[in-house]
Amino acid sequence: MSYPIQIKDKAKHLRTKGYSIREIAKLLAIAQGTASVWSENVKLDTAAKLRLQKRRVFGQYKSGEIQKQKSLSNKKRFEDDAKVLLQQLPHNKALYKLLASFLLWTEGSKSARSYISFINSDPLMIQTFLTLLRKSFSLNESKFRALMHLHEYHKEQQQMIFWSKIANVSKHQFNKTYLKPHTGRRIREGYQGSLRIRYYDVRIAMELRAIYNTFAKQIGP
């Protein structure tokens, strides 16, 4: 397709002013490939290069914002779907025991036989497991024992207050803290260490193991 010489000259002029190929194509209603061919030998001065750079940065920012909004929209949609799903589930001890057994299966000690042992650095996971455990069984709170795994940069008493509140376990039920080796290369901001929580009841420990083992056998191949 042939274009008037004035269109070609206009494209080159816009390019000297720092307009992008996309902008030129849109302004002159021509293909981007055509705008690119016409502009390939155009020399750009400092002002033109600066404009292109600003447009490029703005384009990256705009693209990032669009992606961010898309991610937030998807997150909300999935969260709404999750709420609908959870409303359909029967919230009773059977469900709580099943979920507690799954968490113990993945994050608990496999060697413990006479007690439940669960360790994690995620406060929400600790709270979730203990809430499920307490909703599933009538517990003797004095049978809980907690042990913190900390680095040397942690303040032990401060972390004990934090984890005691998270687990709803008295500070008097905390064992001597285990200090983990640390290279000193990097301090993880906001990292609270991890907490190992134990509950001494062989019957409950056996029941939870039986639940996840039986479920796995029934649903597996």
Backbone as JSON, one array per atom type, in Angstrom:
{
  "sequence": "MSYPIQIKDKAKHLRTKGYSIREIAKLLAIAQGTASVWSENVKLDTAAKLRLQKRRVFGQYKSGEIQKQKSLSNKKRFEDDAKVLLQQLPHNKALYKLLASFLLWTEGSKSARSYISFINSDPLMIQTFLTLLRKSFSLNESKFRALMHLHEYHKEQQQMIFWSKIANVSKHQFNKTYLKPHTGRRIREGYQGSLRIRYYDVRIAMELRAIYNTFAKQIGP",
  "N": [[0.85, -1.19, 0.0], [0.61, 2.16, -0.89], [1.62, 5.33, 0.43], [0.94, 8.85, 0.85], [3.63, 11.18, 0.41], [3.7, 13.09, 2.34], [2.71, 11.84, 4.61], [4.72, 10.03, 5.2], [6.82, 11.81, 5.74], [5.76, 13.08, 7.96], [5.76, 11.0, 9.77], [8.51, 10.57, 10.14], [9.17, 13.02, 11.27], [7.74, 12.98, 13.67], [9.11, 10.93, 14.86], [11.63, 12.06, 15.28], [10.97, 13.69, 17.35], [10.78, 12.02, 19.42], [8.71, 10.21, 19.54], [7.18, 7.01, 19.96], [7.24, 3.97, 17.96], [4.79, 2.71, 18.05], [3.12, 4.82, 18.86], [3.37, 6.53, 16.65], [2.3, 4.96, 14.59], [-0.33, 4.75, 15.47], [-1.18, 7.45, 15.54], [-1.0, 8.19, 12.84], [-2.46, 6.32, 11.56], [-1.34, 4.0, 10.39], [0.4, 0.91, 9.64], [2.37, -0.67, 12.22], [4.7, -1.87, 11.39], [5.23, -0.49, 9.02], [5.63, 2.11, 10.01], [7.91, 1.6, 11.47], [9.82, 0.93, 9.51], [10.0, 3.36, 8.09], [11.1, 4.95, 10.05], [13.56, 3.98, 10.75], [16.11, 5.02, 10.1], [16.2, 7.45, 11.27], [17.71, 9.96, 13.17], [18.07, 10.4, 16.63], [17.88, 12.97, 18.99], [19.07, 14.07, 22.28], [16.83, 14.95, 23.76], [14.74, 13.65, 22.45], [15.39, 10.95, 22.91], [15.13, 10.94, 25.68], [12.38, 11.37, 25.98], [11.37, 9.02, 24.84], [12.38, 7.17, 26.65], [11.02, 7.89, 28.98], [8.4, 7.34, 28.18], [8.63, 4.62, 27.86], [9.17, 3.75, 30.47], [6.8, 4.6, 31.66], [5.02, 3.02, 30.28], [5.79, 0.48, 31.18], [5.16, 0.76, 33.87], [2.39, 1.17, 33.7], [1.61, -1.25, 32.56], [2.36, -2.94, 34.62], [0.59, -2.09, 36.63], [-1.85, -2.81, 35.51], [-1.56, -5.59, 35.47], [-1.36, -6.01, 38.19], [-3.91, -5.22, 39.11], [-5.4, -7.14, 37.79], [-4.49, -9.46, 39.04], [-5.38, -8.98, 41.66], [-8.11, -8.97, 41.23], [-8.51, -11.63, 40.39], [-7.71, -12.92, 42.72], [-9.68, -12.11, 44.54], [-11.91, -13.26, 43.35], [-11.33, -16.0, 43.55], [-11.22, -16.21, 46.32], [-13.87, -15.62, 46.98], [-15.1, -17.81, 45.78], [-13.99, -19.78, 47.37], [-15.18, -19.23, 49.84], [-17.84, -19.87, 49.3], [-17.54, -22.61, 48.82], [-16.66, -23.49, 51.37], [-18.91, -22.95, 52.88], [-20.54, -24.95, 52.09], [-19.58, -27.19, 53.29], [-19.86, -29.55, 55.98], [-19.58, -28.31, 59.11], [-18.24, -29.82, 61.58], [-17.14, -32.08, 64.21], [-16.07, -34.28, 62.9], [-15.1, -33.3, 60.45], [-13.21, -31.45, 61.43], [-11.41, -33.14, 62.75], [-10.45, -34.61, 60.58], [-9.15, -32.6, 59.05], [-7.27, -31.73, 60.91], [-5.77, -34.05, 61.15], [-4.63, -34.17, 58.59], [-2.95, -31.92, 58.58], [-1.22, -32.66, 60.63], [-0.1, -34.87, 59.45], [1.39, -33.76, 57.37], [2.99, -31.73, 58.54], [3.74, -32.63, 60.99], [5.51, -34.66, 63.45], [6.75, -37.75, 62.35], [7.8, -39.82, 63.79], [6.91, -39.69, 66.36], [5.01, -41.39, 68.78], [3.59, -41.61, 71.19], [2.62, -39.11, 71.61], [1.51, -35.94, 70.23], [3.22, -34.07, 67.88], [4.02, -31.04, 66.5], [5.38, -28.73, 64.24], [6.16, -25.48, 63.06], [6.88, -22.46, 61.21], [5.04, -20.65, 60.51], [2.79, -18.56, 61.88], [-0.01, -18.51, 61.48], [-0.56, -21.09, 60.57], [0.14, -22.61, 62.79], [-1.8, -21.67, 64.62], [-4.11, -22.48, 63.26], [-3.89, -25.31, 63.21], [-3.93, -25.87, 66.0], [-6.4, -24.83, 66.72], [-8.13, -26.52, 65.28], [-7.46, -28.92, 66.54], [-8.3, -28.44, 69.17], [-11.02, -28.08, 68.75], [-11.7, -30.6, 67.99], [-11.22, -32.4, 70.06], [-11.63, -32.99, 73.58], [-9.51, -31.37, 75.49], [-6.75, -31.49, 77.81], [-5.33, -28.75, 78.87], [-2.97, -28.47, 80.25], [-1.28, -30.37, 79.33], [0.07, -29.52, 77.14], [3.16, -28.68, 75.6], [5.67, -26.41, 74.68], [8.21, -25.4, 72.38], [10.59, -23.15, 71.33], [12.27, -22.41, 68.28], [14.88, -20.5, 67.62], [16.93, -17.84, 66.22], [20.15, -16.37, 67.0], [19.82, -13.64, 66.94], [17.29, -13.11, 67.77], [15.08, -11.89, 70.36], [14.6, -13.57, 73.17], [12.6, -13.51, 75.29], [10.76, -11.75, 74.24], [9.95, -13.12, 71.96], [8.82, -15.32, 73.17], [6.56, -14.28, 74.39], [5.18, -13.58, 72.09], [4.77, -16.14, 70.75], [3.44, -17.54, 72.75], [1.02, -16.23, 72.87], [0.09, -16.72, 70.27], [-0.19, -19.54, 70.24], [-1.78, -19.89, 72.4], [-0.84, -20.95, 74.78], [0.5, -21.29, 77.99], [3.35, -19.42, 79.16], [4.78, -20.77, 81.05], [4.77, -23.31, 80.2], [6.65, -23.62, 78.31], [9.52, -25.08, 76.97], [13.16, -25.18, 77.27], [14.66, -22.93, 75.06], [15.61, -23.64, 71.69], [18.47, -22.75, 70.02], [19.06, -21.96, 66.77], [21.63, -22.61, 64.35], [23.21, -19.86, 62.79], [24.33, -18.11, 59.98], [24.85, -15.44, 59.87], [24.78, -13.91, 57.64], [22.37, -12.93, 56.65], [19.52, -11.35, 57.98], [16.31, -12.28, 58.5], [13.73, -10.23, 57.98], [10.99, -9.71, 60.06], [10.74, -12.38, 60.62], [9.76, -14.79, 62.87], [10.97, -16.92, 64.01], [10.5, -20.41, 64.75], [7.94, -22.62, 66.0], [7.67, -25.46, 68.01], [5.14, -27.53, 68.92], [3.83, -29.66, 71.36], [1.56, -32.23, 72.33], [0.65, -34.29, 74.89], [-0.81, -37.17, 74.62], [-1.53, -40.31, 74.08], [-3.72, -41.66, 73.02], [-5.13, -39.78, 71.42], [-3.12, -39.15, 69.62], [-2.78, -41.6, 68.29], [-5.32, -41.88, 67.17], [-5.5, -39.73, 65.32], [-3.42, -40.39, 63.56], [-4.45, -42.78, 62.59], [-6.69, -41.84, 61.22], [-5.66, -40.24, 59.04], [-4.13, -42.19, 57.74], [-6.02, -44.2, 57.09], [-7.76, -42.73, 55.48], [-6.05, -42.09, 53.34], [-5.57, -44.61, 52.27], [-8.11, -45.31, 51.41], [-8.8, -43.39, 49.51], [-6.71, -43.47, 47.77], [-4.89, -45.14, 45.02]],
  "CA": [[0.0, 0.0, 0.0], [1.41, 3.39, -0.98], [1.12, 6.45, 1.23], [1.44, 10.16, 0.42], [4.94, 11.51, 0.96], [3.5, 13.89, 3.54], [2.53, 10.92, 5.74], [6.04, 9.51, 5.54], [7.58, 12.89, 6.37], [5.18, 13.3, 9.28], [6.22, 9.9, 10.62], [9.9, 10.85, 10.49], [9.18, 14.18, 12.15], [7.3, 12.52, 14.99], [10.19, 10.11, 15.42], [12.68, 12.97, 15.77], [10.47, 14.28, 18.59], [10.8, 11.01, 20.47], [7.5, 9.38, 19.57], [7.44, 5.58, 19.75], [6.69, 3.39, 16.74], [3.37, 2.46, 18.29], [2.43, 6.11, 18.84], [3.35, 7.02, 15.27], [1.34, 4.14, 13.84], [-1.68, 5.09, 15.9], [-1.5, 8.82, 15.13], [-1.08, 8.33, 11.38], [-3.31, 5.24, 11.06], [-0.55, 3.14, 9.53], [0.89, -0.29, 10.32], [3.58, -0.46, 13.0], [5.83, -2.27, 10.55], [5.5, 0.63, 8.1], [6.2, 3.19, 10.82], [9.25, 1.19, 11.85], [10.69, 1.05, 8.32], [10.19, 4.78, 7.8], [11.8, 5.64, 11.14], [14.76, 3.27, 11.16], [17.33, 5.8, 9.91], [16.03, 8.77, 11.89], [18.6, 10.21, 14.29], [17.37, 10.94, 17.79], [18.7, 13.79, 19.89], [18.94, 13.72, 23.69], [15.45, 15.19, 24.19], [13.9, 12.58, 21.88], [15.7, 9.73, 23.64], [14.57, 11.07, 27.01], [10.93, 11.17, 25.88], [11.14, 7.59, 24.62], [12.67, 6.48, 27.9], [9.91, 8.16, 29.89], [7.24, 6.59, 27.69], [8.88, 3.2, 28.11], [8.98, 3.54, 31.9], [5.38, 4.74, 31.93], [4.37, 1.83, 29.74], [6.07, -0.63, 32.09], [4.37, 1.01, 35.08], [0.98, 0.94, 33.38], [1.46, -2.69, 32.38], [2.43, -3.53, 35.95], [-0.64, -1.78, 37.34], [-2.91, -3.63, 34.92], [-1.34, -6.95, 35.96], [-1.66, -6.01, 39.62], [-5.36, -5.2, 39.24], [-5.89, -8.44, 37.33], [-4.19, -10.42, 40.1], [-6.28, -8.7, 42.78], [-9.44, -9.41, 40.81], [-8.51, -13.09, 40.43], [-7.62, -13.32, 44.12], [-11.0, -11.92, 45.16], [-12.83, -14.24, 42.77], [-11.03, -17.3, 44.16], [-11.61, -16.15, 47.73], [-15.33, -15.73, 47.01], [-15.42, -19.22, 45.48], [-13.6, -20.58, 48.54], [-16.2, -19.01, 50.87], [-19.0, -20.66, 48.89], [-17.19, -24.01, 49.06], [-16.62, -23.76, 52.81], [-20.28, -22.92, 53.37], [-21.18, -26.21, 51.72], [-19.02, -28.27, 54.09], [-20.45, -29.7, 57.32], [-18.6, -27.93, 60.13], [-18.44, -30.65, 62.76], [-15.9, -32.68, 64.71], [-15.5, -35.2, 61.91], [-14.31, -32.49, 59.51], [-12.09, -30.87, 62.15], [-10.44, -34.21, 62.97], [-9.84, -34.93, 59.29], [-8.22, -31.53, 58.69], [-6.16, -31.77, 61.88], [-4.92, -35.2, 60.81], [-3.87, -33.82, 57.39], [-1.86, -31.02, 58.96], [-0.25, -33.44, 61.39], [0.54, -35.75, 58.47], [2.36, -33.01, 56.56], [3.9, -30.88, 59.32], [3.99, -33.22, 62.3], [6.57, -35.66, 63.57], [6.33, -39.1, 61.95], [8.36, -40.8, 64.72], [6.21, -39.62, 67.64], [3.98, -42.41, 68.92], [2.78, -41.41, 72.39], [2.22, -37.71, 71.71], [1.39, -35.19, 68.98], [4.29, -33.09, 67.75], [3.77, -30.21, 65.31], [6.3, -27.6, 64.21], [6.06, -24.63, 61.89], [7.27, -21.06, 61.42], [3.9, -19.82, 60.1], [1.88, -18.41, 63.02], [-1.39, -18.86, 61.11], [-0.68, -22.55, 60.51], [0.14, -23.07, 64.18], [-3.12, -21.36, 65.17], [-5.12, -23.31, 62.59], [-3.78, -26.69, 63.7], [-4.35, -25.96, 67.39], [-7.85, -24.61, 66.75], [-8.75, -27.77, 64.84], [-7.24, -29.92, 67.59], [-9.16, -28.11, 70.32], [-12.42, -28.3, 68.35], [-11.89, -32.03, 67.74], [-11.09, -33.21, 71.27], [-11.65, -32.34, 74.88], [-8.09, -31.42, 75.84], [-6.21, -31.01, 79.07], [-4.38, -27.73, 78.41], [-1.68, -28.59, 80.96], [-0.47, -31.37, 78.64], [0.8, -28.88, 76.05], [4.52, -28.2, 75.8], [6.1, -25.64, 73.51], [9.64, -25.16, 72.28], [10.89, -22.21, 70.26], [13.51, -22.51, 67.52], [15.22, -19.11, 67.33], [18.31, -17.47, 65.89], [20.75, -15.6, 68.08], [19.41, -12.24, 66.89], [15.97, -12.97, 68.37], [14.97, -11.63, 71.78], [13.87, -14.75, 73.61], [11.4, -13.2, 76.05], [9.81, -11.13, 73.31], [9.39, -14.18, 71.11], [7.99, -16.19, 74.0], [5.27, -13.59, 74.51], [4.52, -13.7, 70.78], [4.32, -17.5, 70.48], [2.49, -17.91, 73.78], [-0.27, -15.67, 72.45], [-0.32, -17.42, 69.05], [-0.58, -20.91, 70.55], [-2.64, -19.89, 73.59], [-0.19, -21.84, 75.74], [1.18, -20.5, 79.02], [4.81, -19.35, 79.06], [5.34, -21.75, 81.98], [4.77, -24.61, 79.52], [7.68, -23.56, 77.27], [10.8, -25.7, 77.29], [14.34, -24.39, 76.95], [14.7, -22.56, 73.64], [16.68, -24.17, 70.84], [19.07, -21.72, 69.17], [19.47, -22.53, 65.49], [22.85, -22.01, 63.78], [22.94, -18.77, 61.85], [25.57, -17.69, 59.34], [25.06, -14.0, 60.04], [24.77, -13.23, 56.35], [21.11, -12.25, 56.39], [18.49, -11.41, 59.01], [15.0, -12.28, 57.84], [12.86, -9.25, 58.62], [9.66, -10.21, 60.39], [10.78, -13.81, 60.9], [9.55, -14.98, 64.3], [11.46, -18.23, 64.4], [9.46, -21.43, 64.59], [7.45, -23.17, 67.27], [7.28, -26.87, 68.08], [4.13, -27.71, 69.95], [3.54, -31.06, 71.65], [0.45, -32.53, 73.24], [0.92, -35.65, 75.34], [-1.97, -38.03, 74.75], [-1.29, -41.39, 73.13], [-4.97, -42.01, 72.36], [-5.4, -38.81, 70.37], [-2.07, -39.31, 68.61], [-3.09, -42.8, 67.52], [-6.55, -41.64, 66.4], [-5.2, -38.86, 64.18], [-2.64, -41.17, 62.6], [-5.36, -43.74, 61.96], [-7.58, -41.12, 60.3], [-5.02, -39.92, 57.75], [-3.71, -43.42, 57.07], [-7.2, -44.84, 56.53], [-8.24, -41.88, 54.38], [-5.12, -42.23, 52.22], [-5.78, -45.92, 51.66], [-9.42, -45.35, 50.76], [-8.87, -42.49, 48.35], [-5.58, -43.73, 46.9], [-5.1, -46.12, 43.95]],
  "C": [[0.88, 1.24, 0.0], [0.76, 4.5, -0.18], [1.66, 7.75, 0.65], [2.77, 10.47, 1.11], [4.82, 12.31, 2.24], [3.34, 13.0, 4.79], [3.89, 10.38, 6.19], [6.88, 10.57, 6.24], [7.08, 13.16, 7.79], [5.67, 12.23, 10.26], [7.66, 10.15, 11.07], [10.0, 12.02, 11.47], [8.79, 13.78, 13.58], [8.4, 11.7, 15.68], [11.3, 10.99, 15.98], [12.27, 13.63, 17.09], [10.39, 13.26, 19.73], [9.53, 10.19, 20.6], [7.87, 7.92, 19.29], [6.82, 5.12, 18.44], [5.19, 3.17, 16.89], [2.57, 3.76, 18.24], [2.3, 6.64, 17.42], [2.31, 6.26, 14.44], [-0.08, 4.52, 14.2], [-2.1, 6.47, 15.44], [-1.74, 8.95, 13.63], [-1.92, 7.21, 10.73], [-2.57, 4.37, 10.04], [-0.1, 1.92, 10.33], [2.17, 0.02, 11.1], [4.83, -0.84, 12.21], [6.23, -1.16, 9.59], [6.16, 1.78, 8.84], [7.64, 2.87, 11.21], [10.24, 1.35, 10.7], [11.0, 2.51, 8.02], [11.1, 5.45, 8.84], [13.18, 5.05, 11.43], [16.04, 4.08, 11.02], [17.26, 7.19, 10.53], [16.95, 8.89, 13.1], [17.84, 10.88, 15.43], [18.32, 11.77, 18.64], [18.4, 13.4, 21.34], [17.5, 13.87, 24.18], [14.53, 14.08, 23.69], [14.13, 11.27, 22.63], [15.1, 9.75, 25.05], [13.06, 10.84, 27.0], [10.6, 9.68, 25.7], [11.35, 6.8, 25.9], [11.53, 6.67, 28.9], [8.67, 7.39, 29.49], [7.4, 5.1, 27.99], [8.65, 2.87, 29.58], [7.51, 3.63, 32.26], [4.61, 3.51, 31.46], [4.57, 0.62, 30.64], [5.25, -0.49, 33.37], [2.89, 0.7, 34.84], [0.69, -0.55, 33.22], [1.46, -3.41, 33.73], [1.16, -3.3, 36.75], [-1.8, -2.62, 36.82], [-2.8, -5.07, 35.44], [-1.69, -7.07, 37.44], [-3.17, -6.05, 39.85], [-5.98, -6.53, 38.83], [-5.67, -9.5, 38.41], [-5.12, -10.24, 41.3], [-7.7, -9.18, 42.48], [-9.55, -10.93, 40.88], [-8.5, -13.59, 41.87], [-8.98, -13.22, 44.8], [-11.99, -12.96, 44.65], [-12.6, -15.62, 43.41], [-11.42, -17.33, 45.64], [-13.12, -16.26, 47.88], [-15.77, -17.16, 46.74], [-15.11, -20.11, 46.68], [-14.65, -20.44, 49.66], [-17.46, -19.84, 50.56], [-18.76, -22.14, 49.17], [-17.25, -24.35, 50.54], [-18.01, -23.75, 53.43], [-21.01, -24.22, 53.09], [-20.7, -27.39, 52.57], [-19.7, -28.35, 55.46], [-19.39, -29.38, 58.39], [-18.91, -28.68, 61.42], [-17.12, -31.29, 63.15], [-15.25, -33.61, 63.7], [-14.61, -34.45, 60.92], [-13.07, -31.94, 60.21], [-10.99, -31.92, 62.4], [-9.71, -34.56, 61.69], [-8.8, -33.89, 58.92], [-7.02, -31.5, 59.64], [-5.21, -32.91, 61.55], [-4.07, -34.91, 59.58], [-2.69, -32.92, 57.74], [-0.79, -31.76, 59.74], [0.55, -34.35, 60.46], [1.65, -35.02, 57.73], [3.4, -32.27, 57.39], [4.24, -31.46, 60.7], [5.12, -34.23, 62.27], [6.03, -37.05, 63.22], [6.79, -40.15, 62.96], [7.63, -40.8, 66.06], [5.09, -40.64, 67.69], [3.04, -42.14, 70.1], [2.31, -39.97, 72.57], [2.11, -37.11, 70.31], [2.5, -34.15, 68.96], [4.14, -32.35, 66.42], [4.7, -29.01, 65.36], [6.12, -26.81, 62.93], [6.5, -23.21, 62.24], [6.14, -20.1, 61.06], [2.92, -19.73, 61.27], [0.45, -18.82, 62.69], [-1.58, -20.37, 61.05], [-0.69, -23.15, 61.91], [-1.24, -22.87, 64.79], [-4.19, -22.27, 64.57], [-5.09, -24.74, 63.12], [-4.32, -26.8, 65.13], [-5.85, -25.71, 67.54], [-8.6, -25.87, 66.35], [-8.63, -28.84, 65.92], [-8.17, -29.69, 68.77], [-10.64, -28.31, 70.01], [-12.72, -29.79, 68.19], [-11.94, -32.85, 69.01], [-11.27, -32.34, 72.51], [-10.25, -32.47, 75.47], [-7.82, -30.96, 77.27], [-5.08, -30.04, 78.72], [-3.01, -27.84, 79.08], [-0.76, -29.59, 80.27], [0.28, -30.79, 77.43], [2.21, -28.5, 76.51], [4.97, -27.52, 74.51], [7.61, -25.42, 73.55], [9.9, -24.25, 71.08], [12.22, -22.54, 69.6], [13.84, -21.1, 67.05], [16.66, -18.98, 66.86], [18.85, -16.57, 67.0], [20.33, -14.13, 68.07], [18.0, -12.03, 67.48], [16.07, -12.62, 69.86], [14.04, -12.67, 72.37], [12.57, -14.42, 74.33], [10.32, -12.57, 75.16], [9.15, -12.17, 72.43], [8.51, -15.12, 71.91], [6.61, -15.58, 74.2], [4.48, -13.74, 73.22], [3.94, -15.1, 70.58], [3.33, -18.0, 71.53], [1.09, -17.42, 73.42], [-0.8, -16.41, 71.22], [-0.89, -18.8, 69.39], [-1.59, -21.0, 71.69], [-2.15, -20.94, 74.59], [0.62, -20.99, 76.72], [2.7, -20.53, 78.83], [5.48, -20.37, 79.99], [5.43, -23.14, 81.34], [5.77, -24.64, 78.35], [8.96, -24.22, 77.78], [11.95, -24.77, 76.91], [14.45, -24.18, 75.45], [15.88, -23.2, 72.92], [17.17, -23.05, 69.94], [19.61, -22.36, 67.9], [20.76, -21.86, 65.01], [22.48, -20.95, 62.76], [24.26, -18.26, 61.29], [25.87, -16.22, 59.55], [25.0, -13.23, 58.75], [23.49, -12.4, 56.15], [20.16, -12.45, 57.56], [17.14, -11.29, 58.31], [14.05, -11.36, 58.6], [11.47, -9.84, 58.85], [9.61, -11.69, 60.72], [10.75, -14.03, 62.41], [10.17, -16.26, 64.85], [10.38, -19.25, 64.13], [9.1, -21.99, 65.96], [7.13, -24.65, 67.1], [6.31, -27.02, 69.24], [3.86, -29.2, 70.12], [2.34, -31.16, 72.59], [0.57, -34.01, 73.6], [-0.38, -36.4, 75.61], [-1.87, -39.11, 73.68], [-2.55, -41.74, 72.36], [-5.28, -41.08, 71.2], [-4.38, -38.93, 69.24], [-2.37, -40.5, 67.7], [-4.32, -42.58, 66.64], [-6.28, -40.78, 65.17], [-4.38, -39.59, 63.13], [-3.53, -42.16, 61.86], [-6.26, -43.06, 60.94], [-6.88, -40.83, 58.98], [-4.54, -41.16, 57.01], [-4.88, -44.12, 56.4], [-7.75, -44.04, 55.34], [-7.36, -42.07, 53.15], [-5.33, -43.56, 51.5], [-7.09, -45.99, 50.89], [-9.47, -44.52, 49.49], [-7.76, -42.75, 47.34], [-5.88, -44.8, 45.86], [-5.32, -47.53, 44.51]]
}
